[in-house]
Amino acid sequence: MNFPLFIARRIHSDHTDDKQKVSKPAIRIATAGVAIGLAVMIISVSVVLGFKHTIRDKVVGFGSHIQVANFYALQSSATDQPVVMNDSMMNVLSKTQGVEHVQRFATKQGILKTDNDFLGVMFKGVGPEFDSTFIHKNMVSGSIPVFSDKASTGKILISKTMADKLDVKSGDRIFAYFIGEGGVRTRKLTIQGIYQTNLSQYDKITVFCDLYTAQKLNGWTTDLASGAELTVSDFNKLSETSDIIIRNVNRTTDSYGNTYSSKNIRELSPQIFSWLDLLDLNVWIILAIMTAVAVVTMISGLLIIILERTTMIGILKALGARNDTIRHIFLWFAAFIIGKGLIIGDIIALALLFLQETAGIFKLDPTTYYVDTVPVEINWLFVLLLNVATLLIALFVLIAPSYMISHIHPAKSMRYE
């Protein structure tokens, strides 16, 4: 039989039943400190994970994981620098290790105009291989057109930001103007759908249209495009896949002498990803503070319990119990308190996270945070690690206070009776 564990259980049950104990409030405070600390840590990690992944998916939805385009276009953000994206190059890119999907795109600056207002936008032409999963999740009204690379359907997809500014809706027809070397060209287009992602820098300018339409407006042949967007199968291996593209594609030239180059999403949107990376620092600070709170409350609680049990400690020593054995008794007792606090903290945190995930109670300003509710993502591995880490850290720091037991002498302890 484990003697320290047996005695610890008796002490714990004694404290549970006897409401006259002096240490009762201290134990409750220690339990609450552990519970609150763990709950805050779990919620913080879940919110940061949800926030980072939600924003990352939105940015990737517009720009993909990797873009392969004309070298000059990537360096200067020019829209009139094409590169050959024929079946041969598409085949090379799609067979690259780590690449899951490849789609062509072509861009053209233009103006949308109604009777009362006008708006400068960027037309993004996409073909039949366009992955509409991201846009589909963010549709407000209408539907996504079937984009073509063989003919113009005359249908476009605009954002809610544009629709509100121009006072148009799905199904309306609108004029688009394009300025080029041949002068001003006009197209009458139909708004088939309206989307909203809350990424203002994209929602303000991006209009989706046929790849064929964008190519013709630029005066390009059907084998030319602004570039190709690549989706990788594992975002954690983005750098490795980017390196493969750099080795196999970058600095090669097409039949027109254009030079291929590539950039991944972190290079295309460095400000957003730097901002997201800063959130990790906030999480570490919160984890440190909450761990300190739990540790301090546990230390104070343990010291009070030891002082209250001075007579018991003296009797155990008189019966031959060693200091290590008595220390283990109180460490086991502390483990019971910590365990109870961990269970309560888990219940509080998971309940709040589930409530936020289903009801979206806590709102955000989408113009600032890119989302309208606080996003959460429960990672069960992190939840388990936080529980284990809190338990181990709390017990480790309690080892030093437990040595106070060695200074208690059986004869002197009788004075507390």
N, C-alpha and C positions, 0 to 999 in steps of 0.2 A: 504494500500500500504506500502511496506517495503521501508521507506525513505532512509536508508543507501545504500540499493541495487540499488535504482533508481539513486542516485547521483553518485555511483561508476560506473554505466553503462555509465552515461554522461561523466564522467572523462575519462573512458577508450576509448570511441568513440572519444572524443576530442583529446586524445593523438594519436589515430590512424590516424586522419585526418590532424592534425597540425604537420608538419615536422619541425617547428621552435622551438619546445619545447626543453628546456635544458635537460630534463629528458629522452628524446627519446632514446639516446644511452644507458643510464642506464637500461631502460626497456628491450631493446634488449639484453643487456649483461645478465640481470637477467633471461630472458626467455631462452637464450642459455645455461646458467649455469644449470638451471633445466632440460632442454632437454638433454644435454650431460651427466649430472649426472645420470638421469634415464636410458638413453640408455646404459651406461656403467654397471649399476647395473643389468639390465635385461640380457644383454649379458653375464656378469660374472656368474650369477646364472644359466643361460641356459647351458653355456659351462661346468661348474662344474657338474651339474646334468647329462648332456650327457656323460661326461668323466667318472664319477663314475659308472653310470649304464652300460656303454659299457664295461669297464674293469671288473666290477663285473660279468656281463653275460659271458664274456670270461673265467674267472677263474671258475665260476660255471659250464660252459659247459664241462670243463675237469674234475673237481672234485666233481660236484654235490653240493647240499646244506649240506648234512650230509652223512658221511661214517660210516658204521657199519662193523667192521672187528675184527680180532684177536687182543687182548690187546697188545701182544708183538709186533705185526706188526705196530700198530699205534704209539707205544712209540719209536720204533727204526727204522721205515721205512723199515723194512725187507720185502722181497718179497716172502719168502719161508715159511711163517707162515699162513696156511689156517684156515678156519673156516667153519662149516657146513652152507650151504645156500640152504636148501631143500625147498620144497613147503610149509612146515609148517612154517618155519621161514619167508619166503617171504610173506606169508599170514598175519603173525603177524605184520610185518613192514608196509605192504600196508594198513592195517586197522588202523594204528596209526593216531590219530587226527592231522590234518594239513599236512599229507603226501599225495602228489599227484601222485607220480610215484616211483617205485622201480625197480632197475636193478642190476644184478650180474656182477662181473668182476673178472678176474684173471690176474695176471701179471707175466712176465717172462723176465729176462734179456737175451739179445742176441746180435749178431753182424750181420749186413748186409754187404755183400761183393760183389764187382764187380771185374772186371779184373784189375782195376787201383786203387781202393780205398776201404776202409772199414769204418764202423761207428758203435760204440756201442749204442744200443737203448734199450728201454723198450717196450716189447710187451704187449699190453693191450687187453686181450681177453674179448669179450662181446657177449651176447647171442641174441636171437631173440627179446627180450623185450627192447633192446637198443634204446634209444631215440636219433635219428640222426638229430634232428632239428638244433642243434647248428653247427654240422659239415657240414650239408647241406648248411648253410648260408655262410660257409667259404671254399667251394670247389673251386679249381682252375682248375682242369681237371679231366676227368674220371667220375666215379660214386662210390657210396658207396656200398660195398658188402652186400649181404644178410647174416648176421652172424648167425652161427648155434651153438647149444649146443649138437648136436647129431653126427655130423661128421665134418671133416675138408674139407673146400672148397679150401684151398690153396691160398686164395686171401687176400690181405692186403691193408691197407690204410696208406699212409705215408704223411709227410709234405713236403712243397715246399723246406724248408731248407735242408731236407735230399736229396730230388731229385736233387737239385742244386749241393750239395757236391758230390754225387755219380754219377752225370750225367746220370740220368735215367728219364723215363717218364711213363705215364700211359700205361699199356699194356705190359711193359717189365717184364721179369722174372729175379728174383734175388735170390741168395743163402743166407740163414740165418743159423748161427751157434749158438748152445746152449751148454754151458758147465755145466755138472751136475755130479752126483756121478758115473754114468755109462760111463763117458768120454764125448767126443764131438759128438753131433748129428747135422746132416745137414738136412735142408729142402729147397726145391726149391719152391719159392712162386711167385705169380703173383701180380704185382702192379695194382690194379684196379682203384685206385683214388688217387688224391693228394689234400691236403687241406693246407690252410695257415691262421693262426689266429693272427700272429704277437706277440704272447706270447712266447718269445724265450725259456724260461725254459721248456715249454711243446713241442713246435715245434721241438726242437733239439733232443728229445728222444722218443716221443710217437708214436708208431706204433699200429694201430688197427688190430686185427685179430679175428678169431673165439674163443669163450669161450672154445669150445672143444679142440682146438689146444693148448691153454695155459694150460688147465688142464692136458692134456697128457704129455706135455713137463715137467711139474712139477711132474709128476707121481702121480697125485691125482685122486681120484674117482670122479664120476660125481656130487656127492652131496657136494663136497668141492669147495671153491672159496676163493679168496683173501678177498672178502667182498661184500657188497652191497652198492649201491649209491642211496640216497633218494633225491627226489625233493619235496620241500614244496610248498604249494599253495600260501603262502604269505610270502615274504622274511622278512617283518617287524615283523613277529611272529616266526622268526627262533629260537630265544632263548627259547621260550615256547615249540616249537616242540622238540628241542634238550633235554629239561628237561624231557619231556615225554619219549623219547627214553632212556634216562639215567635211569629213574626209572623202566621202564619195561624190558629193554634188558641188560643194562650194568651189569657186574659181574655175569651174568648167564653163564652156560657152555653147550657145545654141547655134543654129544654122544662120542666124542673122548677126552673129557676133556679140550678142548680149551675154553678160556674165551672170551666172547663178550665184545666189547667196542665201543665207538663212539666218533666222533669229527665232529663239524660243519666246514663250509668253512672258517670262521674267525679264527678258531684254526689251520686249516690246512695251511692257507696262511696268517699268521699274518702280515708279512712285507708289502704285497700289500695293505691290508685293513687299516693298520696304515697310510700308505702313502696317501691313498684316504681320510681318515679322516682328515688329515692335510689340505686338500684343503678347508675344511669348514672354517678354521681360515683365510685363504686368502680371502675368500668371505666376511667374516665379516669386515675385514680391508678395502676392497674395498668399501663396503656399507657405512662404517663410513666416509671414505674420500670423496666419491661422495656426500653424504648427506651434509657434511660440506661445500663443494663447492657450492651446490645449496643454502644452508642457507645463506652463506656469501654474495653471489651475490644478494639474495633477500633482505637482510637487507640493504645493501648499496643502492639498487634501491629504496626501500621504503623511506629511509631517504631523498634521493634526491627529490623524489616526494613530500614529506611533505614540504620540504623547498621551493620548487617551488610553492606549493599551500598555502603558508602562508597567503596571502591576503584572499583567499577563506575561510580558516579556521577562520580568524578573523571575516569575514562577517557572517559566520554561527553562531559563538558564539554571535555576536552582535544581531542576530535574535532570540537568545534563545536556540540554539542547545547545548546539553550537550557534555562534553568531550567523554563520552562513545559512543554517537551517531556518533561523528566525527571519533573516532577510528574505529568503525565498517565500516564506509565508506571506509577507507583506507585498512582495512583488506579484505573487499570484492574486492577492486581493486587489492590487492595482489593475491587474489584467482584467479582472471581472468588471471593474468600473469602466475601464477603457472600452472593453467589448460591448457593454451596454450602451455607452456613448456612441460607438461606431454604428450600432444597429439603429439607434434613434436618428443619427445623422444621415444614414443611408435612406431611411424612410422619408425624412423631410426633403432631402435633395431630389430623390427620384420622383416624389409626388409633385413637387414644384416643376420639375423638368417635363414630366408627362403632361401636366396642366398647360404649360406654355406651348408644348409641341402640338397639342390638340386644339387649344382654344386661342392661343396667341394673345394672352392677356397683356403682356408688356409690349408697348408700341415704341417705334423709333421714327425719326424723321427721315424718309427715304432720300431726300435731297442731300443729306449729310452722310448717312450710313449705308446708302444703297439698298436697304431692306426696310420694310414697313413694320416688321415685328422682330423681336429678339430671336435669332435663330439658335437652336440648341441641337447638339448631337451627342447622344449617350454612347460613350465608348466603354464597354464593360471591362476591357482589360485595364484601362486607366482607373476605373472605379475600384477594381480589385487591388491594383498597385497602391492607390491612395490609402485604402484600408490597411493593407499590410504595412506600408511605410509609416503611417501614423502610429500603429500599434508598436512597431519595433523601435521607432524613435522615442516614443513616450516611455517605454520600458527601459530603454538604454539610459536616458537622462535621469531616471528614477534610481538607478544603481547607486549613484553618489549619495543622495539623501538617505538611502536605506542604511548606510554605514553609521548613521546616528545610533543605531541599535547597539553597536559595539561599545558605546559609551555609557550604556545603562547597566548599573550594577544591581544584583539581586537585593542586597541589603538596603541600598538607598531607595530602590523602587517601592519599598514598603511604606515610605512616607506619603505616597500618593493615595494610599488606601483610606 
